[in-house]
């Protein structure tokens, strides 16, 4: 099972792979974090907080807080089933 930290890494890699940001530093600055704090989070030296994940998700609307924080992925089919 993926950890929150791994999903944060995946989200950040996705942002870079899709050329929305060119570096972790650029992502950190957009999030309002010092790049060293982001580095500590993704390397495991600091814990991943809910606030950190919300900040990450706020920089690009397609990032899902639910997926990163609790590995929930909502699809249109899942939404229909809950109705």
Phi and psi restraints in degrees (range 20) as a CNS / XPLOR table:
assign (resid 1 and name C) (resid 2 and name N)
       (resid 2 and name CA) (resid 2 and name C) 1.0 -71.7 20.0 2
assign (resid 2 and name N) (resid 2 and name CA)
       (resid 2 and name C) (resid 3 and name N) 1.0 144.2 20.0 2
assign (resid 2 and name C) (resid 3 and name N)
       (resid 3 and name CA) (resid 3 and name C) 1.0 -90.7 20.0 2
assign (resid 3 and name N) (resid 3 and name CA)
       (resid 3 and name C) (resid 4 and name N) 1.0 165.1 20.0 2
assign (resid 3 and name C) (resid 4 and name N)
       (resid 4 and name CA) (resid 4 and name C) 1.0 -57.9 20.0 2
assign (resid 4 and name N) (resid 4 and name CA)
       (resid 4 and name C) (resid 5 and name N) 1.0 -44.0 20.0 2
assign (resid 4 and name C) (resid 5 and name N)
       (resid 5 and name CA) (resid 5 and name C) 1.0 -58.4 20.0 2
assign (resid 5 and name N) (resid 5 and name CA)
       (resid 5 and name C) (resid 6 and name N) 1.0 -43.4 20.0 2
assign (resid 5 and name C) (resid 6 and name N)
       (resid 6 and name CA) (resid 6 and name C) 1.0 -65.1 20.0 2
assign (resid 6 and name N) (resid 6 and name CA)
       (resid 6 and name C) (resid 7 and name N) 1.0 -39.0 20.0 2
assign (resid 6 and name C) (resid 7 and name N)
       (resid 7 and name CA) (resid 7 and name C) 1.0 -69.0 20.0 2
assign (resid 7 and name N) (resid 7 and name CA)
       (resid 7 and name C) (resid 8 and name N) 1.0 -33.2 20.0 2
assign (resid 7 and name C) (resid 8 and name N)
       (resid 8 and name CA) (resid 8 and name C) 1.0 -62.9 20.0 2
assign (resid 8 and name N) (resid 8 and name CA)
       (resid 8 and name C) (resid 9 and name N) 1.0 -46.4 20.0 2
assign (resid 8 and name C) (resid 9 and name N)
       (resid 9 and name CA) (resid 9 and name C) 1.0 -58.5 20.0 2
assign (resid 9 and name N) (resid 9 and name CA)
       (resid 9 and name C) (resid 10 and name N) 1.0 -45.5 20.0 2
assign (resid 9 and name C) (resid 10 and name N)
       (resid 10 and name CA) (resid 10 and name C) 1.0 -61.2 20.0 2
assign (resid 10 and name N) (resid 10 and name CA)
       (resid 10 and name C) (resid 11 and name N) 1.0 -42.3 20.0 2
assign (resid 10 and name C) (resid 11 and name N)
       (resid 11 and name CA) (resid 11 and name C) 1.0 -63.5 20.0 2
assign (resid 11 and name N) (resid 11 and name CA)
       (resid 11 and name C) (resid 12 and name N) 1.0 -42.8 20.0 2
assign (resid 11 and name C) (resid 12 and name N)
       (resid 12 and name CA) (resid 12 and name C) 1.0 -66.9 20.0 2
assign (resid 12 and name N) (resid 12 and name CA)
       (resid 12 and name C) (resid 13 and name N) 1.0 -39.9 20.0 2
assign (resid 12 and name C) (resid 13 and name N)
       (resid 13 and name CA) (resid 13 and name C) 1.0 -63.5 20.0 2
assign (resid 13 and name N) (resid 13 and name CA)
       (resid 13 and name C) (resid 14 and name N) 1.0 -40.0 20.0 2
assign (resid 13 and name C) (resid 14 and name N)
       (resid 14 and name CA) (resid 14 and name C) 1.0 -61.2 20.0 2
assign (resid 14 and name N) (resid 14 and name CA)
       (resid 14 and name C) (resid 15 and name N) 1.0 -44.0 20.0 2
assign (resid 14 and name C) (resid 15 and name N)
       (resid 15 and name CA) (resid 15 and name C) 1.0 -59.8 20.0 2
assign (resid 15 and name N) (resid 15 and name CA)
       (resid 15 and name C) (resid 16 and name N) 1.0 -40.2 20.0 2
assign (resid 15 and name C) (resid 16 and name N)
       (resid 16 and name CA) (resid 16 and name C) 1.0 -75.0 20.0 2
assign (resid 16 and name N) (resid 16 and name CA)
       (resid 16 and name C) (resid 17 and name N) 1.0 -42.3 20.0 2
assign (resid 16 and name C) (resid 17 and name N)
       (resid 17 and name CA) (resid 17 and name C) 1.0 -60.3 20.0 2
assign (resid 17 and name N) (resid 17 and name CA)
       (resid 17 and name C) (resid 18 and name N) 1.0 -33.2 20.0 2
assign (resid 17 and name C) (resid 18 and name N)
       (resid 18 and name CA) (resid 18 and name C) 1.0 -92.0 20.0 2
assign (resid 18 and name N) (resid 18 and name CA)
       (resid 18 and name C) (resid 19 and name N) 1.0 11.6 20.0 2
assign (resid 18 and name C) (resid 19 and name N)
       (resid 19 and name CA) (resid 19 and name C) 1.0 58.5 20.0 2
assign (resid 19 and name N) (resid 19 and name CA)
       (resid 19 and name C) (resid 20 and name N) 1.0 30.7 20.0 2
assign (resid 19 and name C) (resid 20 and name N)
       (resid 20 and name CA) (resid 20 and name C) 1.0 -83.2 20.0 2
assign (resid 20 and name N) (resid 20 and name CA)
       (resid 20 and name C) (resid 21 and name N) 1.0 -28.8 20.0 2
assign (resid 20 and name C) (resid 21 and name N)
       (resid 21 and name CA) (resid 21 and name C) 1.0 -141.5 20.0 2
assign (resid 21 and name N) (resid 21 and name CA)
       (resid 21 and name C) (resid 22 and name N) 1.0 148.8 20.0 2
assign (resid 21 and name C) (resid 22 and name N)
       (resid 22 and name CA) (resid 22 and name C) 1.0 -99.7 20.0 2
assign (resid 22 and name N) (resid 22 and name CA)
       (resid 22 and name C) (resid 23 and name N) 1.0 -5.6 20.0 2
assign (resid 22 and name C) (resid 23 and name N)
       (resid 23 and name CA) (resid 23 and name C) 1.0 -161.6 20.0 2
assign (resid 23 and name N) (resid 23 and name CA)
       (resid 23 and name C) (resid 24 and name N) 1.0 163.1 20.0 2
assign (resid 23 and name C) (resid 24 and name N)
       (resid 24 and name CA) (resid 24 and name C) 1.0 -63.5 20.0 2
assign (resid 24 and name N) (resid 24 and name CA)
       (resid 24 and name C) (resid 25 and name N) 1.0 -32.8 20.0 2
assign (resid 24 and name C) (resid 25 and name N)
       (resid 25 and name CA) (resid 25 and name C) 1.0 -60.7 20.0 2
assign (resid 25 and name N) (resid 25 and name CA)
       (resid 25 and name C) (resid 26 and name N) 1.0 -44.8 20.0 2
assign (resid 25 and name C) (resid 26 and name N)
       (resid 26 and name CA) (resid 26 and name C) 1.0 -64.3 20.0 2
assign (resid 26 and name N) (resid 26 and name CA)
       (resid 26 and name C) (resid 27 and name N) 1.0 -39.6 20.0 2
assign (resid 26 and name C) (resid 27 and name N)
       (resid 27 and name CA) (resid 27 and name C) 1.0 -63.9 20.0 2
assign (resid 27 and name N) (resid 27 and name CA)
       (resid 27 and name C) (resid 28 and name N) 1.0 -46.8 20.0 2
assign (resid 27 and name C) (resid 28 and name N)
       (resid 28 and name CA) (resid 28 and name C) 1.0 -58.4 20.0 2
assign (resid 28 and name N) (resid 28 and name CA)
       (resid 28 and name C) (resid 29 and name N) 1.0 -46.1 20.0 2
assign (resid 28 and name C) (resid 29 and name N)
       (resid 29 and name CA) (resid 29 and name C) 1.0 -63.3 20.0 2
assign (resid 29 and name N) (resid 29 and name CA)
       (resid 29 and name C) (resid 30 and name N) 1.0 -40.9 20.0 2
assign (resid 29 and name C) (resid 30 and name N)
       (resid 30 and name CA) (resid 30 and name C) 1.0 -65.2 20.0 2
assign (resid 30 and name N) (resid 30 and name CA)
       (resid 30 and name C) (resid 31 and name N) 1.0 -34.5 20.0 2
assign (resid 30 and name C) (resid 31 and name N)
       (resid 31 and name CA) (resid 31 and name C) 1.0 -73.5 20.0 2
assign (resid 31 and name N) (resid 31 and name CA)
       (resid 31 and name C) (resid 32 and name N) 1.0 -17.5 20.0 2
assign (resid 31 and name C) (resid 32 and name N)
       (resid 32 and name CA) (resid 32 and name C) 1.0 86.6 20.0 2
assign (resid 32 and name N) (resid 32 and name CA)
       (resid 32 and name C) (resid 33 and name N) 1.0 20.5 20.0 2
assign (resid 32 and name C) (resid 33 and name N)
       (resid 33 and name CA) (resid 33 and name C) 1.0 -110.7 20.0 2
assign (resid 33 and name N) (resid 33 and name CA)
       (resid 33 and name C) (resid 34 and name N) 1.0 152.2 20.0 2
assign (resid 33 and name C) (resid 34 and name N)
       (resid 34 and name CA) (resid 34 and name C) 1.0 -68.6 20.0 2
assign (resid 34 and name N) (resid 34 and name CA)
       (resid 34 and name C) (resid 35 and name N) 1.0 134.8 20.0 2
assign (resid 34 and name C) (resid 35 and name N)
       (resid 35 and name CA) (resid 35 and name C) 1.0 -54.8 20.0 2
assign (resid 35 and name N) (resid 35 and name CA)
       (resid 35 and name C) (resid 36 and name N) 1.0 -31.6 20.0 2
assign (resid 35 and name C) (resid 36 and name N)
       (resid 36 and name CA) (resid 36 and name C) 1.0 -67.9 20.0 2
assign (resid 36 and name N) (resid 36 and name CA)
       (resid 36 and name C) (resid 37 and name N) 1.0 -32.1 20.0 2
assign (resid 36 and name C) (resid 37 and name N)
       (resid 37 and name CA) (resid 37 and name C) 1.0 -66.4 20.0 2
assign (resid 37 and name N) (resid 37 and name CA)
       (resid 37 and name C) (resid 38 and name N) 1.0 -44.2 20.0 2
assign (resid 37 and name C) (resid 38 and name N)
       (resid 38 and name CA) (resid 38 and name C) 1.0 -61.6 20.0 2
assign (resid 38 and name N) (resid 38 and name CA)
       (resid 38 and name C) (resid 39 and name N) 1.0 -43.1 20.0 2
assign (resid 38 and name C) (resid 39 and name N)
       (resid 39 and name CA) (resid 39 and name C) 1.0 -59.7 20.0 2
assign (resid 39 and name N) (resid 39 and name CA)
       (resid 39 and name C) (resid 40 and name N) 1.0 -43.4 20.0 2
assign (resid 39 and name C) (resid 40 and name N)
       (resid 40 and name CA) (resid 40 and name C) 1.0 -63.9 20.0 2
assign (resid 40 and name N) (resid 40 and name CA)
       (resid 40 and name C) (resid 41 and name N) 1.0 -37.1 20.0 2
assign (resid 40 and name C) (resid 41 and name N)
       (resid 41 and name CA) (resid 41 and name C) 1.0 -66.8 20.0 2
assign (resid 41 and name N) (resid 41 and name CA)
       (resid 41 and name C) (resid 42 and name N) 1.0 -48.2 20.0 2
assign (resid 41 and name C) (resid 42 and name N)
       (resid 42 and name CA) (resid 42 and name C) 1.0 -74.7 20.0 2
assign (resid 42 and name N) (resid 42 and name CA)
       (resid 42 and name C) (resid 43 and name N) 1.0 -19.1 20.0 2
assign (resid 42 and name C) (resid 43 and name N)
       (resid 43 and name CA) (resid 43 and name C) 1.0 -93.6 20.0 2
assign (resid 43 and name N) (resid 43 and name CA)
       (resid 43 and name C) (resid 44 and name N) 1.0 -5.5 20.0 2
assign (resid 43 and name C) (resid 44 and name N)
       (resid 44 and name CA) (resid 44 and name C) 1.0 91.8 20.0 2
assign (resid 44 and name N) (resid 44 and name CA)
       (resid 44 and name C) (resid 45 and name N) 1.0 5.5 20.0 2
assign (resid 44 and name C) (resid 45 and name N)
       (resid 45 and name CA) (resid 45 and name C) 1.0 -78.3 20.0 2
assign (resid 45 and name N) (resid 45 and name CA)
       (resid 45 and name C) (resid 46 and name N) 1.0 -21.5 20.0 2
assign (resid 45 and name C) (resid 46 and name N)
       (resid 46 and name CA) (resid 46 and name C) 1.0 -130.2 20.0 2
assign (resid 46 and name N) (resid 46 and name CA)
       (resid 46 and name C) (resid 47 and name N) 1.0 152.1 20.0 2
assign (resid 46 and name C) (resid 47 and name N)
       (resid 47 and name CA) (resid 47 and name C) 1.0 -73.3 20.0 2
assign (resid 47 and name N) (resid 47 and name CA)
       (resid 47 and name C) (resid 48 and name N) 1.0 153.0 20.0 2
assign (resid 47 and name C) (resid 48 and name N)
       (resid 48 and name CA) (resid 48 and name C) 1.0 -86.5 20.0 2
assign (resid 48 and name N) (resid 48 and name CA)
       (resid 48 and name C) (resid 49 and name N) 1.0 120.7 20.0 2
assign (resid 48 and name C) (resid 49 and name N)
       (resid 49 and name CA) (resid 49 and name C) 1.0 -98.5 20.0 2
assign (resid 49 and name N) (resid 49 and name CA)
       (resid 49 and name C) (resid 50 and name N) 1.0 160.2 20.0 2
assign (resid 49 and name C) (resid 50 and name N)
       (resid 50 and name CA) (resid 50 and name C) 1.0 -60.7 20.0 2
assign (resid 50 and name N) (resid 50 and name CA)
       (resid 50 and name C) (resid 51 and name N) 1.0 -39.8 20.0 2
assign (resid 50 and name C) (resid 51 and name N)
       (resid 51 and name CA) (resid 51 and name C) 1.0 -60.8 20.0 2
assign (resid 51 and name N) (resid 51 and name CA)
       (resid 51 and name C) (resid 52 and name N) 1.0 -41.1 20.0 2
assign (resid 51 and name C) (resid 52 and name N)
       (resid 52 and name CA) (resid 52 and name C) 1.0 -61.2 20.0 2
assign (resid 52 and name N) (resid 52 and name CA)
       (resid 52 and name C) (resid 53 and name N) 1.0 -46.9 20.0 2
assign (resid 52 and name C) (resid 53 and name N)
       (resid 53 and name CA) (resid 53 and name C) 1.0 -64.8 20.0 2
assign (resid 53 and name N) (resid 53 and name CA)
       (resid 53 and name C) (resid 54 and name N) 1.0 -41.5 20.0 2
assign (resid 53 and name C) (resid 54 and name N)
       (resid 54 and name CA) (resid 54 and name C) 1.0 -62.6 20.0 2
assign (resid 54 and name N) (resid 54 and name CA)
       (resid 54 and name C) (resid 55 and name N) 1.0 -38.9 20.0 2
assign (resid 54 and name C) (resid 55 and name N)
       (resid 55 and name CA) (resid 55 and name C) 1.0 -63.6 20.0 2
assign (resid 55 and name N) (resid 55 and name CA)
       (resid 55 and name C) (resid 56 and name N) 1.0 -43.2 20.0 2
assign (resid 55 and name C) (resid 56 and name N)
       (resid 56 and name CA) (resid 56 and name C) 1.0 -60.5 20.0 2
assign (resid 56 and name N) (resid 56 and name CA)
       (resid 56 and name C) (resid 57 and name N) 1.0 -46.3 20.0 2
assign (resid 56 and name C) (resid 57 and name N)
       (resid 57 and name CA) (resid 57 and name C) 1.0 -67.9 20.0 2
assign (resid 57 and name N) (resid 57 and name CA)
       (resid 57 and name C) (resid 58 and name N) 1.0 -25.8 20.0 2
assign (resid 57 and name C) (resid 58 and name N)
       (resid 58 and name CA) (resid 58 and name C) 1.0 -71.1 20.0 2
assign (resid 58 and name N) (resid 58 and name CA)
       (resid 58 and name C) (resid 59 and name N) 1.0 -17.7 20.0 2
assign (resid 58 and name C) (resid 59 and name N)
       (resid 59 and name CA) (resid 59 and name C) 1.0 -84.8 20.0 2
assign (resid 59 and name N) (resid 59 and name CA)
       (resid 59 and name C) (resid 60 and name N) 1.0 -13.6 20.0 2
assign (resid 59 and name C) (resid 60 and name N)
       (resid 60 and name CA) (resid 60 and name C) 1.0 -152.1 20.0 2
assign (resid 60 and name N) (resid 60 and name CA)
       (resid 60 and name C) (resid 61 and name N) 1.0 119.6 20.0 2
assign (resid 60 and name C) (resid 61 and name N)
       (resid 61 and name CA) (resid 61 and name C) 1.0 -61.0 20.0 2
assign (resid 61 and name N) (resid 61 and name CA)
       (resid 61 and name C) (resid 62 and name N) 1.0 -22.8 20.0 2
assign (resid 61 and name C) (resid 62 and name N)
       (resid 62 and name CA) (resid 62 and name C) 1.0 -80.7 20.0 2
assign (resid 62 and name N) (resid 62 and name CA)
       (resid 62 and name C) (resid 63 and name N) 1.0 -11.0 20.0 2
assign (resid 62 and name C) (resid 63 and name N)
       (resid 63 and name CA) (resid 63 and name C) 1.0 -73.5 20.0 2
assign (resid 63 and name N) (resid 63 and name CA)
       (resid 63 and name C) (resid 64 and name N) 1.0 133.1 20.0 2
assign (resid 63 and name C) (resid 64 and name N)
       (resid 64 and name CA) (resid 64 and name C) 1.0 -102.2 20.0 2
assign (resid 64 and name N) (resid 64 and name CA)
       (resid 64 and name C) (resid 65 and name N) 1.0 115.6 20.0 2
assign (resid 64 and name C) (resid 65 and name N)
       (resid 65 and name CA) (resid 65 and name C) 1.0 -58.9 20.0 2
assign (resid 65 and name N) (resid 65 and name CA)
       (resid 65 and name C) (resid 66 and name N) 1.0 -42.3 20.0 2
assign (resid 65 and name C) (resid 66 and name N)
       (resid 66 and name CA) (resid 66 and name C) 1.0 -60.7 20.0 2
assign (resid 66 and name N) (resid 66 and name CA)
       (resid 66 and name C) (resid 67 and name N) 1.0 -40.1 20.0 2
assign (resid 66 and name C) (resid 67 and name N)
       (resid 67 and name CA) (resid 67 and name C) 1.0 -68.5 20.0 2
assign (resid 67 and name N) (resid 67 and name CA)
       (resid 67 and name C) (resid 68 and name N) 1.0 -46.3 20.0 2
assign (resid 67 and name C) (resid 68 and name N)
       (resid 68 and name CA) (resid 68 and name C) 1.0 -67.5 20.0 2
assign (resid 68 and name N) (resid 68 and name CA)
       (resid 68 and name C) (resid 69 and name N) 1.0 -46.3 20.0 2
assign (resid 68 and name C) (resid 69 and name N)
       (resid 69 and name CA) (resid 69 and name C) 1.0 -76.3 20.0 2
assign (resid 69 and name N) (resid 69 and name CA)
       (resid 69 and name C) (resid 70 and name N) 1.0 -38.9 20.0 2
assign (resid 69 and name C) (resid 70 and name N)
       (resid 70 and name CA) (resid 70 and name C) 1.0 -134.3 20.0 2
assign (resid 70 and name N) (resid 70 and name CA)
       (resid 70 and name C) (resid 71 and name N) 1.0 12.2 20.0 2
assign (resid 70 and name C) (resid 71 and name N)
       (resid 71 and name CA) (resid 71 and name C) 1.0 60.7 20.0 2
assign (resid 71 and name N) (resid 71 and name CA)
       (resid 71 and name C) (resid 72 and name N) 1.0 30.7 20.0 2
assign (resid 71 and name C) (resid 72 and name N)
       (resid 72 and name CA) (resid 72 and name C) 1.0 -95.9 20.0 2
assign (resid 72 and name N) (resid 72 and name CA)
       (resid 72 and name C) (resid 73 and name N) 1.0 131.9 20.0 2
assign (resid 72 and name C) (resid 73 and name N)
       (resid 73 and name CA) (resid 73 and name C) 1.0 -122.7 20.0 2
assign (resid 73 and name N) (resid 73 and name CA)
       (resid 73 and name C) (resid 74 and name N) 1.0 114.0 20.0 2
assign (resid 73 and name C) (resid 74 and name N)
       (resid 74 and name CA) (resid 74 and name C) 1.0 -91.7 20.0 2
assign (resid 74 and name N) (resid 74 and name CA)
       (resid 74 and name C) (resid 75 and name N) 1.0 131.4 20.0 2
assign (resid 74 and name C) (resid 75 and name N)
       (resid 75 and name CA) (resid 75 and name C) 1.0 -119.0 20.0 2
assign (resid 75 and name N) (resid 75 and name CA)
       (resid 75 and name C) (resid 76 and name N) 1.0 168.2 20.0 2
assign (resid 75 and name C) (resid 76 and name N)
       (resid 76 and name CA) (resid 76 and name C) 1.0 -63.6 20.0 2
assign (resid 76 and name N) (resid 76 and name CA)
       (resid 76 and name C) (resid 77 and name N) 1.0 -33.8 20.0 2
assign (resid 76 and name C) (resid 77 and name N)
       (resid 77 and name CA) (resid 77 and name C) 1.0 -63.6 20.0 2
assign (resid 77 and name N) (resid 77 and name CA)
       (resid 77 and name C) (resid 78 and name N) 1.0 -43.8 20.0 2
assign (resid 77 and name C) (resid 78 and name N)
       (resid 78 and name CA) (resid 78 and name C) 1.0 -64.0 20.0 2
assign (resid 78 and name N) (resid 78 and name CA)
       (resid 78 and name C) (resid 79 and name N) 1.0 -38.9 20.0 2
assign (resid 78 and name C) (resid 79 and name N)
       (resid 79 and name CA) (resid 79 and name C) 1.0 -65.7 20.0 2
assign (resid 79 and name N) (resid 79 and name CA)
       (resid 79 and name C) (resid 80 and name N) 1.0 -38.8 20.0 2
assign (resid 79 and name C) (resid 80 and name N)
       (resid 80 and name CA) (resid 80 and name C) 1.0 -63.6 20.0 2
assign (resid 80 and name N) (resid 80 and name CA)
       (resid 80 and name C) (resid 81 and name N) 1.0 -38.6 20.0 2
assign (resid 80 and name C) (resid 81 and name N)
       (resid 81 and name CA) (resid 81 and name C) 1.0 -66.8 20.0 2
assign (resid 81 and name N) (resid 81 and name CA)
       (resid 81 and name C) (resid 82 and name N) 1.0 -30.6 20.0 2
assign (resid 81 and name C) (resid 82 and name N)
       (resid 82 and name CA) (resid 82 and name C) 1.0 -80.2 20.0 2
assign (resid 82 and name N) (resid 82 and name CA)
       (resid 82 and name C) (resid 83 and name N) 1.0 -16.9 20.0 2
